[in-house]
Amino acid sequence: MSDLLSATTTPAPGAAATGLGRALAAVRAGDDDHRQRARAARDRAATHDDASWIALLDDDQLATHAARAAEAGPQAPLAGLTFAIKDNIDLAGTATTAACPSFAFLPERSATVVEQLVAAGAVPIGKTNLDQFATGLVGTRSPHGGPRSVADPSRISGGSSSGSAVAVARGDVDFALGTDTAGSGRVPAGFNGIVGLKPTRGRLSTAGVLPACASLDCVSLFTRDVDGAATVLDALTRATPADRPDGLGDPRDPWSRARPGGLAPAARRLAGPGDGPRPARPWRIGLAADALDADGDDQTRAAWRDAIDHAGAVGDVVAVDLGPFLEAARLLYEGPFVAERYAAVGPFLEGDPADADPVVRAIVLGGRDAPAHALFAALDRLQALRAAATEALAGIDALLVPTAPIHPTVAQVAADPVGVNSRLGRFTNGVNLLDLCGLALPGPARPDGVPFGVTLLAPAWHDELLLELGAHWERSLAEAAGDGRSPTAEPRLEVVVAGAHMAGLPANPQLLARGGRFERLTRTAAGHALRLLATPLGPRPGLLRPVGASVAATGSGQVEVEVWSIPASELGALSTVVPEGLALGAVRLLDGSAPLGFVAAATGPYDPAELLPGGWREHVATG
């Protein structure tokens, strides 16, 4: 198996990478272990002297965390994956500094999200740099220095989650945690050619996260592709109680919230009247073609034009007025909401510590004297803007915007630190105020080759929908670039497996014997589920596919699957080992493709009690 799965090459920025899925499959197949992968990641990170890391764990600390992660078993959702933690998020036994050494404290307990990731099998390797106290979108406001974009060292990495984004883009870790109050999980993703997911506010716990603006803060995820973001989000979602009677997702976090009752987890509506099978309607993508006319440059405007063209290839484009979104963005720093930053760390900065960044200190202390009447006036205006934004989003699946209007150099930020930072938040600052979720994606590169990012926005609790649309965007962009997903000279067919044929499980040798090659770990489109079937070979999972407007009522309906390829001539031989109760049929994947896969045949009535919401690996691991 090692020849098939152990390659861990670092993808170029913007490439449709499969690093997280390949690493996870390798661990599950027994080719790698938690401690080995964690030490290798830590040692890779230690070779860089670019201010991206604040602290790396030593051998004893790594061994402790790896042992805890290993308790979840090799079939765990994130078994053996390595991750970085932005240094405003607690890791037990490691100082939390928020990039201000004089503020540092030693937490006895990790943040809830860190605990959940370790319980799912992932291993932390260290703490990453950030704009001090998570105040900034530039990534340069730190006494440790400012990481640079992996694509161009003369340009900023973006902030405040600068180190986490660079660590993922460079291949130090499989994924990373950031935070996102005003765009900190999206701007660094755009500037480094990776994926940044800002989930619905309150969906992921912020317990153990140093507040910036407690009512708006989100934990964000950085991965190299959309599949990776979907995998990590699903692991965290399944670790969070969904039906607490008090409405909280995490009792440690008063801002945490559960999905409202009756709101399904993001399956797209199917078009057309009547009953019976029918194709899904095209994606409807809202955008403003003139988004960069008021603030942008020749390079970003050219990339945005290409992004608009690409949106037309992915779905139907709908014109949207960005006015309410841009006005909400201005409210965040030009209005009284900055007072919440003062509430978080203002008293500490009043003491004028020597290692406080002067720009950060000025911004935070600027919120000290905001009058209460101004806050209520701003809240009243925000409510009107939310209504206008809701109306604008009603007829579309998602709104597409540039992640940032410019990608400045380090020198440009040094010359105008506040002005440049303000420009970077044009399309990001209002998202949490408007209660939207967001997915930052690589877009078409600028003419000079520097990454250009775009962001998809949708109402709260539409995270899975964004991931599905984002995967369509990513696959289409990769095919246009010809990065290796296009057909090769050797005729091979892709096969989707969700059960015993997965890497390291008993039937996997049937694929290997027929020239099987692991391609990627991914998820199905929304609406799928696994059903336990009785076959002559014993219990087996059958993949249920949505028909017409039906949606399987389990989890997100985005089931984890592996995609393998076999020589086309071997398909007939493979079909002979499909047990009674299963069949080969088209399976719609997250990215919109529909290769053949092992699916449930029509053997009996649908029984919800037979569903396997955690997937086949979890079923096998738990007995």
N, C-alpha and C positions, 0 to 999 in steps of 0.2 A: 504493500500500500504506500510506502514512503515515496516511491518514484512518482506516484500519481498525485499525492496531496501535499507534500512537504515544501514545495516551492513557495517562497515568501518574498518575491521581488517587490520592490517599492514602485507603485504606479506613478506615472507622470501626472502632474496636477490636471484635473479635469477628466482624466481617463475613467472609463467605467470599470472600476477595479472590483475584484472579488477577494481581496485579501482577508477580510473578516470571515467570510464563509469558508474559504479554503483552510484557514487556520483552525476554525471550529471543527471542520470535517476531519482534519488531521488528528486532533486530540481525540475525537470520538472513535477514530479508527485505531487508536493506540500507538500512533507514530510519534507522539510528543506528550510531555506531561507539564503540569502547571508550573512547577519550580524551574524546570529547564527553560520554558518559554519566557517566564518572568525574568530570570537572570539574563537571558539573551537580550530582551527588550531593554532592561536597565543598562546593560553594557553598551548597547547601541546609543542610548540616550546620553550616556556619559562621554561619548566621543565628541559631542557638539559643545562648543563654547559660544553660544549665540544668545544667551539670556532667556532661552525658552523654558528652562527648568529652574525652580527655586530650590527644591530638595529631591534627592533620589534615595530610595530605601536601601539600607545595607542588607547584607546576606541574611542576617537573623530576622530582620523585619520582613523581608521577602518570603522567607521560609514560613513565618507565622501566617501571613496572609494567604500564601499558596496552600498551606495545609487546611485552612478554613474553607477556601474555595473548593479544594479537592473533595471535601466532605459531601459536596453536592453530587459527585459521581460523574463519570465520563459522558453520560447522556444529558447532563444539565444544559439548560438553554444557552449558557455562555461559557461552557466548560473550557478552561485554560486560556481564555482571551485576556489580553493585557489592556489596562486602561490608565489614563492620566487623570489627575484631579486638579482642577483650578484651585489656587490656594486661598479661596474664600469659602471652601467647602471642607468640612472636618473629616480627617482621617485619624482615628484613635491612635494615640501615641506619637503622632507627628504634628509639629507646630503648625497652627493656622496663623498666617501673617498678613494676608491681604496685601502683600507687597509693601508692608510697613513694618520693619523688624521691631521697632519699639512698641508696637501694638500686639506682638505675638502672644499666643497662649497655647497651652497643651490640652487638647480635648481628651476627655476620658472615653468618649463614645463617638463613633463615626456618624456622619450624616445618614439619614434614613436611606437615601438613594445609594450610598456607598454600601451600606449593609445589605441592601437588596441585590446589588450587583455581585457582591461576594457570595451571597447565598445562592445565586444563579450560576456560580462557578468561575467568575472573573477575578482577576488578580490586579490590584493597584501596584504601580511601580514608583510613584512619586507625585510631587506637587508642582504645578506649572505657574509661570509668571502671568501677570495681569496688570492692567491699568489699576493703580492703587485704589483700594476700596471699590473696585469695579466701577470706577467713575471715568468713563471715556470710551471712545470708539477708535482710538489711534494705536494703542499698544505701546506707547512710548513713555507713559507716566509711571515709571517704576524706578526705584533706586538701583535695581538690578540691571537696568538697561532695557532696551526695546528689541524684541525679536523682529526679524525682517521677513518679508514675503519669501516663500521658498522659490518663487519664480523669478524674483528680481531683488537682489539684496540692497538696491538703492531705495526701495519702496517699503512702506510700513506693512506690518503683518495685519493691522487692524486690531481692535480691542473691544471690550476689555479682556476677552478670553484669548489673548494673543498666544500664550505658550501652548495651550491645549490644541488650538488649530494647527500650529506649526508641528507639534509632536505627531499629529495624525497625518498631515500632508507629507511629512518627511518619512513616515513609516516607522517611527519609534514604537508606537503602540497600535493596537487594533482599533481602539476608539477612545474618546476622551469626554470628560464632563466639563462643561462651561456653565456660565449663568447668562441670562438674557433679560435685562430690564428695559433697555432702550435700543437693542440691536447687537448686543455683545456676543450672541451666538450665531449671528448671521453675517455681519461685516467681515470678521476674520475668515469665515468659510469662503466668502466671495473672493477675498484677496489671496487665498491660497489654493483655490481650485478644488475644494472639497464640499461635502454636504454638511449643512448645519440645520438641525431640527429644533425649533422653538415650540415645544408642545403647548397645548391649551394651558393657560394660567391656572395653577392649582392642581393640575393632573399629576405631576410629580411633586413629591414632598420637598419643601425647603427647610425642614427641620435639620439643624446642623449646618445651615448655610448662613454666613454672615450677611445680614440684610443690607441692601442698598436702598431700595424702596420696597418695604415688606409687602405692600398690597399689590405690587406689580412684578415682583421677582419671579423668575422661572429658572429651573435647571434645564440646560440645553445639552444636546448631544452632537458630537462631531464624529463623522465616519467618512470613509473614502467613497462610499456609494450609497444609494438609497436602500438597497437590500440590508446593508449593515445597520442603518438607522431603524428600519422596521424591526429587525431582530432584537436590538437592544430595547427599543420602546416596548415591544411585546413582552420581553422578560420583566421589565419594570411594571408594566400594567398588570401582569398576572400575579406579581408580588404585592400589589396594593389591594386591600379589601374594596370591593366594588359596591357593596350594599350596606354600608354602615348606617344604622338608624339615625345617627346624628348628621349624616350628610358629609362626613369627613372622610378623606382617603387615608389620612394619617393622624392619629390623635395627638402626635407630638407637634403638629403644624396647624395652627388655627386658620391659616389661609388655604389649607388643602381642601379639596372638594371632590366629591364623586360625580360621575356622569349622571345627569338628571334622569329620573325614571322615565322609561318609555322612549328615550332617545337611542336609536340603534347606532352601533359603532361604524357609521360611514360607508354603507354600500351605496353606490350611485343608483339613481332612479333609472329604470329602463323605459325606453320610449314606446309610444304607440298604444292604442286602446286594445281591449280584448284580452282573451286568455291565450295560454300556450306560449311556446318558445318564440322569442324574437330577439334580435341583436340589441346590444346596448346602444344608446344614442351617442353621437360624437361628444367628446369633451367640449365644454363651453368655457373658454378662457377669456377673462376680461383684462383689458389693458388700455393704457393711454399712449397713443403713438408719440405724443409730444412730451412724454414724461421728462426727457432730458433737455428740452429746449431752454428751460429757465436756468438750469444748473447742470452742467456736464462739460465735456470737452470733445474734441474731434474723435479721439480714440473710443471713448465710451459711447458716443452717439453712433458711431459706425457699428460697434458690437450690438447696441440695442436694436438697430435696424435689422441686423441678422437674427437677433432673438425674436423679433416680431415675425419675421419670415418663418422661423422655425416653429413658432406657436401655431401658425397657420397650417403647418404640416402635421402637428399633433392633434389639433382640434379646430373647432369653430371659434373665431376671434370676435369678441363683442367689445365695442367701445365703452369705456367707463370714465366718468369724471372723477379725478383724484382729489378734488377740492376738499371733501370732508376728511380724507385720510391725511392730507398735508396739514390741514389746520389742527387736527388732533396732535400731530407730531410737534407742532410749534408749542402747544400747551405744556408739554412735558418740562421744558427748561425755561421757556419764556413766561410761564405762569407760576403759580404758587406750589405746584406739585414737588418742586425741588426741596420744599421744607421737609419732606419725608426722608431725604438723604441726611439732612441735619439731625433728624430724630435718631437715625441709625448710628452715626459716628461723629456728629458735630461736637458733642462735649469733649471727646478725646482730642479733636483737632483744635479746639479752643486753647489747649495748652501749648500750641505751636511746637510740636515735636520736631527735632532737627531733620528727621528723615521723611517728613511729610512733603509730598509733591506740592509745590506752590499753586499750580493750576487746580489740582484736586481740592486743596484747602479752600481756595477762593470760591469754587463752585459750591462746595458743601456749606460753608459759612454764609454764603449768599442766601440760603434758605432760612436763616435764623429768624428773620423779622417779618416773614410773610404773614399778612393779616388774615384772620379767620374769614372775614367777609369776602376776600379775594378768592379763597379756596372754594367757598360755596358758589360764587359766581362762575368759577371755572368748572365746577362739577355740573352746574346747570347747563353750561354751554356744551360740555362733553356729552351729556345725555342727548342733546339734540344732534350732535355729530354721530353718535352711535346709531341713532335712528336713520340718519341719512346714509351711513355706511351699510347698515343692514339692508336698506332698500337697494343700494347699488350692487350688493352681492347676491340679491335674491334670484336673479336670472342667470347666474353663472355657477360653474363648479369652483372656480378659484380666480383670484386676481393676480396677475403677473406684473411685477415691478422690477426695475433695476435694484440690486441689493444696495449699491451706493452710486452716486453720480460721478465720482472721480476716484482714482487710486493714487493718492499723493505720495510724493517722495518724503524721506525722512527730513530733508532740508526744508521742504514746504511746510511741514508740521512745526518744525522748530521756529520758522519765521512767523507763523500765525496759528498757535496751538488751539485757541478757542474757536476761531473762525473756521478752520478746516474741519475740526471735530463737529461743529454744528452742521456743516454741509453733509458730512457722512451720515447723519441721522435723518436726512430728509425723508427717506422711505421706511425707516425702521422705528423712529421714536414713538409713533402713535399706536403701534400694533397692540401692545398690552393694555393701553388705555381703552382701546376699542374692543378688547376681549376677543382677539383673533389668534389663531395659531399660524405658524409660518414655517416654510421649508426653503432654505437657501440652497441653490443648485449651481453648479458650473454652467455658464452660458457659452455661446460662441466666443472664441478668443478675440481680443482686440486686434487690429491690424498689426500692432507691434509685438504680438504674441503674449502679452501680459493677460492673466486670467481676468475674465469679466463674469460677475455673478448676477444671477436673477433670483427672485424670491417669489414663491407662491403663497398667497394668503387666503384664509377661509375662516368662517365663524368658528367659535369654540366647539371642541369635540369633533371636528372634522379632520383630525390628524391623519387617520388612516386613508381618507380620501386624498389628502395631499401626497401621501407616500405613494399611492397608486398612480396618480397623475405624474408625480415626480419621476417614477420609474419609467413611465412611457416617454417622458421628456429625455431622460438619460439614455435610454436605449436608442431612440431616434437620433440623438446627437452623436452617439458613438458610431452608429451605422453610417452617418454622413461623413464622419471623420475616418472611417475605415480602420478602427483600432483593434481589430482581431475578432469581433463578433460576426463579421460577415462570413459566408460559407468559404471553406478552403477547397483546394483541389481534390482532397480525399472526400468521397461522399460519406457523410456520417449523419445520423439522425439523433436528435435529442430525445431523451426519455425522462419523464418526471417520476420520481419515486418518493413515497411518503411513509413507507413502512419497512418491512424486513429487508428490502433491497438497498437501504441507505448504508452509507459507509460504516464498516465495523459491525454490521448486524448480520444475522445468519444467512440470508439469501443474497448478500452482496457478491459472493463468489460467482453467482450465475451471470452477473454483469461482467465481472472481470474475465471470466472464461470466454466471453464473446467479444473481447476487445474493448470492454467498457472503459471510459475515461471520465473522471470527475470533472465537471465543468464549473458548477457554482452552486452555492446555497442561496435559496431565494424563498419567496412566499407566493401563494396563490393570490389572485385577485379576490376582492371582498365577496362574501357570500358562500364560500366553501366550508366544508367541515369533514371530519373523519368519523366514520361509523365502524364499530366493531362487528366483524362478520364471522360466521362459522364456516370454515372451509374444510375440505378433506385433509389439509395440512395443519389444521388447528386454527385458533383465532387469528385473524388477520385484519388489518385496517383497510377499509375501502374509502376512497375519496369521493365525497358527495359534491356534485356540481349544481349550481343554481340553474333552474329552468324558468324561463320567462321572468316574472317579477318576484319569484321566490327567493328568500335569503335564509340561509341556515342560521339558526339562532345560537351561535356559540362564539364566545370571544370576539375578536375583530372579524372573524370569518376569513382571515388571511393566514392560511395554514403553512407552517414551515415545510418545505420540500427541498429535495436535492435534484439537480439536473445533471444527468450523465449523458454521454454520447456513445453510440455504438456504430460500427460500420453498417451501412444500409443493408448489406447482404445478410446481416445477422438478425434482422427484425423478425423474420419468420421463425427462426430458431428460438428467439426469446418468447414469442407468443405461445410456444408449446409448454412453457413452464409456468404460465399464468394459471393459478388454481381456480377451480370452480367458485363462483361468487365474485370474482374480479374480472376485469376486462381491460383492454387497451383503448383509450379514448382521449380526445383532445382535452387538455387542461389549461384554462386561462390563467396566466401568471401575472404577477404584480406589474410587470412592464408591458403587458398587452399581448405578448406572444402566446401561442397556443400549441405547444408540442404535445406529442402523445404521452400518456401517463397511465399508471395503474389506477383504475377507478372502480367504484362499486357498481356491479351489474344489478339489473332489476331482479333481485332474488326474493324480495318480500316487502312487507309494508315498512314504511319509515317509522322508526321508533326513537324519539328523542333521548330516551334513557340510554341508548347505545352509543351516544356521541362521546368522542374523546377530545375534550377542549384543550388539553395540554399537549396533544400530539402523541405519536406512537412511541417515541423515545421515552417520554415521561411515563407512559403506561407501562412499558417494559421495566423501567427503572424502579417503579413503585409497586410492581406486581399486580 
